[in-house]
Amino acid sequence: MKSRWKEVAVVVAIFGALMLVAIGFGSTAPRPVECVTDTETRENLRALMLEAIDQSFKEHIVRLHETWMKDDTSQPDRALKGVHQGVRAYVGGRRSAMNWNPPIC
């Protein structure tokens, strides 16, 4: 069970970071934008973000299926709701990662 919470924490942290980048930290005041040393670094970071988003979605689907196998109460509706939530988070996370474009320092 600890492993599951650790996975959830990682997913939440990644998604939270992406959302903060996407909405500009929720502030109306201009904030300094983080910068990267070169284009290659920016694209490597983006690739890592996309890889993490892909991995977290796969793990989410596995957990949904494992839950279904343990308890079929109200299935497949419960699993379908979880899939829809996961897809929304996946699409939003990928969109944020693709729109992330810090300047070169």
RAUR-V763491 format. One record per backbone hydrogen bond with DSSP energy under -0.5 kcal/mol. CO is the residue of the C=O (numbers start at 1). NH is the residue of the N-H. E is the energy in kcal/mol with one decimal. If there is no record, write none. Layout:
CO/NH/E  CO/NH/E
//
This chain:
1/5/-1.9  2/6/-2.2  3/7/-2.3  4/8/-2.6  5/9/-2.6  6/10/-2.1  7/11/-2.5  8/12/-2.8  9/13/-2.5  10/14/-2.6  11/15/-2.8  12/16/-2.9  13/17/-2.4  14/18/-2.4  15/19/-2.6  16/20/-2.5  17/21/-2.1  18/22/-2.5  19/23/-2.4  20/24/-0.6  20/25/-2.6  21/24/-0.7  23/26/-0.9  24/27/-1.3  34/103/-0.5  36/105/-3.3  38/42/-2.0  39/43/-2.6  40/44/-2.4  41/45/-2.6  42/46/-2.3  43/47/-2.5  44/48/-2.1  45/49/-2.3  46/50/-2.7  47/51/-2.4  48/52/-2.4  49/53/-2.4  50/54/-2.5  51/55/-2.6  52/56/-2.7  53/57/-2.0  54/58/-2.3  55/59/-2.4  56/60/-2.1  57/61/-2.3  58/62/-2.2  59/63/-2.4  60/64/-2.2  61/65/-2.2  62/66/-2.7  63/67/-2.4  64/68/-2.2  65/69/-2.3  66/70/-1.5  67/71/-2.6  72/75/-1.9  74/78/-1.8  76/80/-2.9  77/81/-2.3  78/82/-2.0  79/83/-2.5  80/84/-2.5  81/85/-2.3  82/86/-2.4  83/87/-2.7  84/88/-2.3  85/89/-2.2  86/90/-2.6  87/91/-3.0  88/92/-2.5  89/93/-2.6  90/94/-2.6  91/95/-2.5  92/96/-2.4  93/97/-2.5  94/98/-2.6  95/99/-1.9  96/100/-1.0  103/36/-2.2
//
